[in-house]
Amino acid sequence: MSKWTVLAVSFLVAAWSPGAIADEVTGDQLVDGLNGIFGEHPGRAAHTKGQCVKGSFTPTAEAPSLSKAPLFAAKVPVLGRFSFGGGNPNASEKARGNRGLAIRFDPQGSSPTDFVQINAPIFFARNPEQALEFFKVRAGALAGKADGEKIKAFSEANPETTRQDVYYASQAIPASYAAQNYWGVHAFIATNAKGDATTIKFKTVPATGVLGLSEDEAKAKADDFFSADLKERLGQGPIKFTLTAIIGEKGDVTNDPTVQWPEAERKSVALGEISIDALEDDAVCDAGTFDPNNLPDGLAGSPDDSILPMRGAAYAASLIRRSQ
């Protein structure tokens, strides 16, 4: 393991021990659940297929009024990874569904910070126990061996676990990593230098606007069109996004990321520009993990959200396995 990997594993395992989440759920159990769906392979258990990239982040003048986090004080380099959801290393690039953007701000600095976002405003489970059962009832899905009756019964008993799929079904097939909205899905607490705290959710908005494909347009694409599109766009110049904060209001749910805030009715603050400038060797991203709990002073996860720390435990377990 590299020095970064050793430090990341040590930190994550210490910070997110099973008892820190729920006595019944561990990171290893979650990874086993994902492997039960997608099979075991040498890569990440989730968001297996992806591309490492690098660039920079330039904060707005308004960002420090919300948070004193170092990334909002000055321009910093970023390490990022675009990805497909799920644990299939051969995921179709023509499918609807989950795409991800993970960003590590100032990766070599004194306060590296990770944001892990997906192209949906909601998560698939509200707590660790539900996430684990969600995985278990889908065992064998990639091989076509999942029990449809078990999935149906679970979905009827846990309707919130269907919301993300309903959202994706309502959207066009993604046309590009560079042309998707990405949400942090969890609520976070931003604190400024005066000690003022604000509940927010993060959203990353593409400069191109959101671009989608029809079924026929997707069928006409090459199997690896997402990868080719990313290379082509970067050959023409940086890919730009605006990082924004959606400002929460009293009554907004902070402990269940399957619930979407009404964005159209909420104030949104531009926090800065993410510039993806070039491809990076995948080994650089694979040597560590992007953990949405890896936050500096000035940012914190909502204390009543049990699934946010669960993600750290699962990513740590996955990192340990692929590093052995």
C-alpha positions as CSV (number, residue, x, y, z in Angstrom):
1,M,0.0,0.0,0.0
2,S,1.0,3.6,-0.6
3,K,1.5,5.9,2.4
4,W,-1.8,7.6,1.5
5,T,-3.7,4.3,1.4
6,V,-2.3,3.2,4.8
7,L,-3.3,6.6,6.3
8,A,-6.8,6.5,4.7
9,V,-7.5,2.9,5.8
10,S,-6.3,3.6,9.4
11,F,-8.4,6.8,9.7
12,L,-11.5,5.3,8.2
13,V,-11.4,2.1,10.2
14,A,-10.7,4.0,13.4
15,A,-13.4,6.6,12.8
16,W,-16.1,4.3,11.4
17,S,-16.0,1.1,13.5
18,P,-19.1,-1.0,13.3
19,G,-20.3,0.3,16.7
20,A,-20.1,3.8,15.3
21,I,-22.9,3.0,12.8
22,A,-25.1,0.2,14.0
23,D,-24.4,-3.0,15.9
24,E,-26.0,-5.1,13.2
25,V,-24.2,-3.6,10.2
26,T,-20.5,-3.4,9.3
27,G,-18.7,-2.2,6.3
28,D,-17.7,-5.7,5.4
29,Q,-21.3,-6.9,5.5
30,L,-22.2,-4.1,3.1
31,V,-19.3,-5.0,0.7
32,D,-20.4,-8.6,0.9
33,G,-23.9,-7.5,0.0
34,L,-22.7,-5.6,-3.1
35,N,-20.5,-8.6,-4.1
36,G,-23.6,-10.8,-3.8
37,I,-25.3,-8.7,-6.4
38,F,-22.4,-8.0,-8.8
39,G,-19.9,-10.8,-8.0
40,E,-16.4,-10.4,-6.6
41,H,-13.8,-8.5,-8.7
42,P,-10.6,-6.7,-7.9
43,G,-12.0,-3.2,-8.1
44,R,-14.3,-1.1,-5.9
45,A,-17.4,-2.8,-4.6
46,A,-19.5,0.2,-5.7
47,H,-19.0,2.6,-8.6
48,T,-16.5,0.1,-9.9
49,K,-16.3,1.5,-13.5
50,G,-14.9,5.0,-13.7
51,Q,-12.2,7.4,-14.8
52,C,-9.8,9.4,-12.6
53,V,-9.3,13.1,-13.5
54,K,-7.6,16.2,-12.1
55,G,-8.1,19.9,-12.1
56,S,-8.8,22.8,-9.7
57,F,-11.5,24.5,-7.6
58,T,-11.9,28.3,-7.4
59,P,-14.2,29.5,-4.6
60,T,-16.6,32.4,-4.9
61,A,-16.3,35.5,-2.7
62,E,-19.6,34.4,-1.1
63,A,-18.5,30.9,-0.1
64,P,-16.7,31.9,3.2
65,S,-19.9,33.5,4.5
66,L,-21.3,30.0,4.7
67,S,-18.2,28.0,5.7
68,K,-14.7,28.6,7.0
69,A,-13.5,25.3,5.4
70,P,-10.1,25.9,3.8
71,L,-11.3,24.9,0.3
72,F,-13.5,28.1,0.3
73,A,-10.5,30.4,1.1
74,A,-8.4,30.1,-2.0
75,K,-8.0,28.2,-5.3
76,V,-6.9,24.6,-4.7
77,P,-6.1,21.5,-6.9
78,V,-8.6,18.7,-7.1
79,L,-8.4,15.0,-7.7
80,G,-11.7,13.5,-9.1
81,R,-13.3,10.4,-10.4
82,F,-16.3,10.1,-12.7
83,S,-18.1,6.7,-12.4
84,F,-21.0,4.4,-13.0
85,G,-23.1,3.3,-10.1
86,G,-23.1,-0.3,-9.0
87,G,-20.4,-2.9,-8.8
88,N,-20.3,-4.1,-12.4
89,P,-16.9,-3.4,-14.0
90,N,-18.5,-3.9,-17.4
91,A,-21.5,-1.6,-16.8
92,S,-23.3,-0.5,-20.0
93,E,-22.4,3.1,-20.9
94,K,-25.8,3.3,-22.7
95,A,-27.9,2.7,-19.6
96,R,-30.1,5.0,-17.5
97,G,-29.2,5.3,-13.9
98,N,-26.5,6.2,-11.5
99,R,-23.4,8.3,-12.5
100,G,-21.1,9.6,-9.9
101,L,-18.6,12.5,-9.4
102,A,-16.2,12.2,-6.4
103,I,-13.9,15.1,-5.7
104,R,-11.0,15.4,-3.3
105,F,-10.2,19.1,-2.8
106,D,-6.6,20.0,-2.1
107,P,-5.4,16.3,-2.0
108,Q,-1.9,17.1,-0.9
109,G,-2.8,19.9,1.5
110,S,-3.3,20.1,5.2
111,S,-7.1,19.7,5.0
112,P,-8.0,17.4,2.1
113,T,-11.8,17.3,1.7
114,D,-14.0,14.8,-0.1
115,F,-17.3,15.3,-1.8
116,V,-19.1,12.2,-3.2
117,Q,-22.1,13.0,-5.4
118,I,-24.5,11.2,-7.8
119,N,-26.7,12.4,-10.6
120,A,-29.9,12.0,-8.5
121,P,-31.0,14.2,-5.6
122,I,-31.8,11.2,-3.4
123,F,-30.2,8.1,-2.0
124,F,-31.5,4.5,-2.3
125,A,-31.9,3.8,1.5
126,R,-32.6,5.8,4.6
127,N,-30.4,3.8,7.1
128,P,-27.7,1.1,7.2
129,E,-30.0,-1.7,8.0
130,Q,-32.3,-0.9,5.1
131,A,-29.3,-0.6,2.8
132,L,-28.0,-4.0,3.8
133,E,-31.4,-5.7,3.2
134,F,-31.7,-3.9,-0.1
135,F,-28.5,-5.6,-1.2
136,K,-29.5,-9.0,0.2
137,V,-32.8,-9.3,-1.6
138,R,-31.0,-8.5,-4.9
139,A,-28.4,-11.3,-4.5
140,G,-27.5,-12.7,-7.9
141,A,-29.0,-9.9,-9.9
142,L,-26.2,-9.4,-12.3
143,A,-26.3,-13.1,-13.2
144,G,-30.0,-12.9,-13.6
145,K,-30.6,-15.1,-10.5
146,A,-32.3,-12.5,-8.2
147,D,-35.7,-13.5,-6.7
148,G,-38.2,-11.1,-8.2
149,E,-40.9,-11.9,-5.6
150,K,-38.5,-11.0,-2.7
151,I,-37.5,-7.7,-4.4
152,K,-41.2,-6.8,-4.9
153,A,-42.1,-7.6,-1.3
154,F,-39.1,-5.6,0.0
155,S,-40.0,-2.7,-2.2
156,E,-43.6,-2.7,-1.0
157,A,-42.5,-2.8,2.6
158,N,-39.9,-0.1,2.0
159,P,-41.3,2.3,-0.6
160,E,-38.6,4.9,0.0
161,T,-36.1,2.5,-1.6
162,T,-37.9,2.8,-4.9
163,R,-37.7,6.6,-5.1
164,Q,-34.2,6.7,-6.7
165,D,-35.2,4.2,-9.5
166,V,-38.4,6.2,-10.1
167,Y,-36.3,9.4,-10.5
168,Y,-33.9,7.7,-12.9
169,A,-36.7,6.3,-15.0
170,S,-38.1,9.8,-15.4
171,Q,-34.8,11.1,-16.8
172,A,-33.2,10.8,-20.3
173,I,-30.3,8.5,-20.7
174,P,-27.2,10.5,-19.7
175,A,-25.2,11.8,-22.6
176,S,-21.9,12.6,-20.9
177,Y,-20.2,12.7,-17.5
178,A,-19.7,16.4,-18.2
179,A,-23.4,17.2,-18.7
180,Q,-25.1,15.9,-15.5
181,N,-26.2,17.5,-12.3
182,Y,-24.6,15.8,-9.3
183,W,-26.0,16.0,-5.7
184,G,-24.4,15.3,-2.4
185,V,-27.9,13.8,-1.2
186,H,-27.0,14.2,2.5
187,A,-27.6,17.3,4.6
188,F,-24.5,19.0,6.0
189,I,-23.8,21.7,8.5
190,A,-21.7,24.6,7.2
191,T,-20.2,26.9,9.9
192,N,-18.5,30.2,9.1
193,A,-15.8,32.1,11.0
194,K,-18.4,33.9,13.1
195,G,-19.8,30.5,14.3
196,D,-23.0,30.9,12.3
197,A,-24.3,27.4,11.2
198,T,-26.4,26.7,8.1
199,T,-27.9,23.4,7.1
200,I,-27.2,22.8,3.4
201,K,-27.1,20.2,0.6
202,F,-24.5,20.3,-2.1
203,K,-25.2,20.3,-5.8
204,T,-22.8,20.4,-8.7
205,V,-24.1,22.0,-11.9
206,P,-22.6,21.5,-15.3
207,A,-21.7,24.5,-17.5
208,T,-23.1,22.7,-20.5
209,G,-26.5,22.2,-18.9
210,V,-27.9,18.7,-18.5
211,L,-27.7,16.7,-21.7
212,G,-29.6,13.4,-22.4
213,L,-30.2,10.9,-25.1
214,S,-33.2,9.2,-26.5
215,E,-33.3,5.4,-26.7
216,D,-32.5,5.5,-30.4
217,E,-29.7,8.0,-29.9
218,A,-28.1,5.8,-27.2
219,K,-28.4,2.6,-29.4
220,A,-26.4,4.4,-32.1
221,K,-23.5,5.1,-29.7
222,A,-20.4,3.0,-29.4
223,D,-20.3,0.8,-26.2
224,D,-17.6,3.0,-24.7
225,F,-19.1,6.3,-25.7
226,F,-18.9,7.9,-22.2
227,S,-15.1,7.2,-22.0
228,A,-14.6,8.6,-25.5
229,D,-16.8,11.6,-24.9
230,L,-14.7,12.5,-21.8
231,K,-11.4,12.3,-23.6
232,E,-12.8,14.3,-26.5
233,R,-14.2,17.1,-24.3
234,L,-10.9,17.4,-22.3
235,G,-9.0,17.5,-25.6
236,Q,-11.0,20.7,-26.4
237,G,-10.5,22.3,-22.9
238,P,-11.5,22.0,-19.3
239,I,-14.8,20.7,-18.2
240,K,-16.5,23.2,-15.9
241,F,-19.0,22.8,-13.1
242,T,-20.4,25.2,-10.5
243,L,-20.5,23.9,-6.9
244,T,-23.6,25.2,-5.1
245,A,-25.2,25.0,-1.7
246,I,-28.9,24.5,-1.4
247,I,-29.9,26.3,1.8
248,G,-32.2,24.3,4.1
249,E,-35.2,25.7,5.9
250,K,-36.9,24.7,9.1
251,G,-38.7,21.4,8.6
252,D,-36.4,20.1,5.9
253,V,-35.5,16.4,6.5
254,T,-31.9,15.9,7.5
255,N,-31.8,12.3,8.6
256,D,-33.2,10.6,5.5
257,P,-31.4,11.0,2.2
258,T,-34.3,9.3,0.3
259,V,-36.2,12.5,0.9
260,Q,-35.6,15.3,-1.6
261,W,-35.7,18.9,-0.6
262,P,-37.9,21.2,-2.7
263,E,-35.0,22.9,-4.6
264,A,-37.2,25.2,-6.5
265,E,-38.4,26.7,-3.2
266,R,-34.9,27.0,-1.7
267,K,-32.2,29.6,-2.0
268,S,-29.1,28.3,-3.8
269,V,-25.6,29.8,-3.2
270,A,-22.7,29.4,-5.7
271,L,-19.7,28.3,-3.8
272,G,-17.1,28.0,-6.6
273,E,-16.1,26.6,-10.0
274,I,-14.8,23.1,-10.4
275,S,-12.5,22.8,-13.5
276,I,-11.7,19.3,-14.7
277,D,-8.6,19.8,-16.7
278,A,-7.2,16.4,-17.7
279,L,-7.4,12.6,-17.3
280,E,-5.4,11.1,-14.4
281,D,-4.0,7.6,-14.1
282,D,-6.7,5.5,-12.5
283,A,-4.1,4.0,-10.1
284,V,-3.9,7.4,-8.4
285,C,-7.6,7.3,-7.5
286,D,-7.6,3.6,-6.8
287,A,-4.8,4.0,-4.2
288,G,-7.3,5.6,-1.8
289,T,-11.0,6.2,-1.3
290,F,-13.3,9.2,-1.6
291,D,-15.2,9.4,1.7
292,P,-18.0,12.0,2.2
293,N,-17.2,12.0,5.9
294,N,-13.7,13.3,5.2
295,L,-14.6,16.9,6.1
296,P,-12.6,19.9,7.5
297,D,-13.5,22.3,10.2
298,G,-16.4,24.4,8.9
299,L,-18.3,21.4,7.4
300,A,-19.9,18.4,9.1
301,G,-22.5,15.8,8.3
302,S,-25.9,16.1,9.9
303,P,-25.6,14.4,13.3
304,D,-28.9,12.6,12.9
305,D,-28.0,10.9,9.6
306,S,-27.0,7.3,10.2
307,I,-26.3,6.4,6.5
308,L,-23.5,8.9,5.9
309,P,-21.0,7.3,8.3
310,M,-22.1,3.9,6.9
311,R,-20.8,4.9,3.5
312,G,-17.4,5.6,5.1
313,A,-17.3,2.1,6.6
314,A,-18.2,0.4,3.4
315,Y,-15.6,2.4,1.3
316,A,-13.0,1.6,3.9
317,A,-13.8,-2.1,3.8
318,S,-13.7,-2.1,0.0
319,L,-10.3,-0.2,0.0
320,I,-8.8,-2.7,2.4
321,R,-9.9,-5.7,0.2
322,R,-8.6,-4.3,-3.1
323,S,-5.3,-3.2,-1.5
324,Q,-4.5,-6.7,-0.2
